[in-house]
Amino acid sequence: MTGLPIRSIVKEVGITQLDNHKELESDPMMLDVYDHAVNMANNQIANALFTKAKEGDIKAILFWMKSRAGWHESVEDDLQDAAPRIKTLTVRAIHPDANKGRQTS
């Protein structure tokens, strides 16, 4: 259940959020245990994602580069021969440092 938010866990366990809040106030160690479990779950997922990316999984690579390396996609107009106006979608990975040192107007 570490993938669930606290409100979902208390519902699953059958107590109210108010009772859970009272319990956490009386025993803050419970929140530490929950936080530790969530961190362990996040680490497992991150490791699985990293493994997939290292194996060449394009979706995993793109997700990693967008979420961890600051890459993003851009949409550009491509005008060819002025008429008719054709819009194409160009997807490029743009490194976050690509625009450093450039002046913007």
C-alpha positions as CSV (number, residue, x, y, z in Angstrom):
1,M,0.0,0.0,0.0
2,T,3.0,2.3,-0.1
3,G,1.9,3.6,-3.5
4,L,-1.3,5.1,-2.0
5,P,-1.7,8.5,-0.3
6,I,-2.4,8.5,3.4
7,R,-6.1,9.3,2.8
8,S,-6.5,6.2,0.7
9,I,-4.7,4.0,3.2
10,V,-6.8,5.1,6.2
11,K,-10.0,4.5,4.1
12,E,-8.7,1.0,3.2
13,V,-7.8,0.3,6.9
14,G,-11.3,1.5,7.9
15,I,-10.5,4.6,10.1
16,T,-11.2,8.2,9.5
17,Q,-8.7,10.8,8.6
18,L,-9.4,12.6,11.9
19,D,-8.6,9.4,13.8
20,N,-5.4,9.0,11.7
21,H,-4.4,12.6,12.4
22,K,-4.9,12.0,16.2
23,E,-2.9,8.9,16.0
24,L,0.0,10.6,14.2
25,E,0.0,13.4,16.8
26,S,0.2,10.9,19.6
27,D,2.9,8.8,17.8
28,P,4.8,10.8,15.2
29,M,6.9,7.7,14.5
30,M,4.0,6.3,12.4
31,L,4.5,9.1,9.9
32,D,8.2,8.4,9.7
33,V,7.4,4.7,9.0
34,Y,5.0,5.7,6.2
35,D,7.5,8.2,4.7
36,H,10.2,5.5,4.8
37,A,7.9,3.0,3.0
38,V,7.0,5.6,0.4
39,N,10.7,6.4,-0.2
40,M,11.5,2.7,-0.6
41,A,8.6,2.3,-3.2
42,N,9.8,5.4,-5.1
43,N,13.4,4.0,-5.1
44,Q,12.1,0.7,-6.5
45,I,10.2,2.4,-9.3
46,A,13.1,4.7,-10.1
47,N,15.5,1.7,-10.3
48,A,13.0,-0.1,-12.6
49,L,12.7,3.0,-14.8
50,F,16.5,3.4,-14.9
51,T,17.0,-0.2,-15.8
52,K,14.5,0.1,-18.7
53,A,16.2,3.2,-19.9
54,K,19.6,1.5,-19.8
55,E,18.1,-1.4,-21.8
56,G,17.1,1.1,-24.6
57,D,13.4,1.5,-23.8
58,I,12.7,4.8,-25.7
59,K,9.7,5.7,-23.5
60,A,11.8,5.2,-20.4
61,I,14.7,7.2,-21.8
62,L,12.4,10.1,-22.9
63,F,10.6,10.1,-19.5
64,W,13.9,10.1,-17.7
65,M,15.4,12.9,-19.8
66,K,12.3,15.1,-19.4
67,S,11.8,14.6,-15.7
68,R,15.4,14.4,-14.6
69,A,17.5,16.3,-17.2
70,G,15.0,19.1,-17.9
71,W,14.4,18.2,-21.6
72,H,11.2,19.4,-23.2
73,E,9.4,19.2,-26.5
74,S,8.7,22.1,-28.8
75,V,6.2,22.7,-31.6
76,E,7.3,24.7,-34.6
77,D,5.5,25.9,-37.7
78,D,7.1,24.7,-40.9
79,L,6.3,26.9,-43.9
80,Q,7.2,25.3,-47.2
81,D,6.7,27.2,-50.5
82,A,4.6,29.8,-48.7
83,A,1.3,28.2,-50.0
84,P,-0.4,26.2,-48.7
85,R,0.7,26.8,-45.2
86,I,1.5,23.4,-43.7
87,K,1.9,22.8,-40.0
88,T,4.1,20.0,-39.0
89,L,5.0,18.8,-35.5
90,T,8.7,18.8,-34.9
91,V,9.7,17.1,-31.6
92,R,13.2,17.8,-30.5
93,A,14.9,17.1,-27.2
94,I,16.3,20.4,-26.0
95,H,19.0,20.4,-23.4
96,P,18.2,22.8,-20.5
97,D,21.5,24.6,-21.1
98,A,20.9,25.1,-24.8
99,N,19.7,28.7,-24.5
100,K,22.2,29.9,-21.9
101,G,24.1,32.9,-23.0
102,R,21.5,33.8,-25.7
103,Q,19.7,37.1,-25.4
104,T,16.0,37.1,-25.6
105,S,14.0,40.0,-27.1
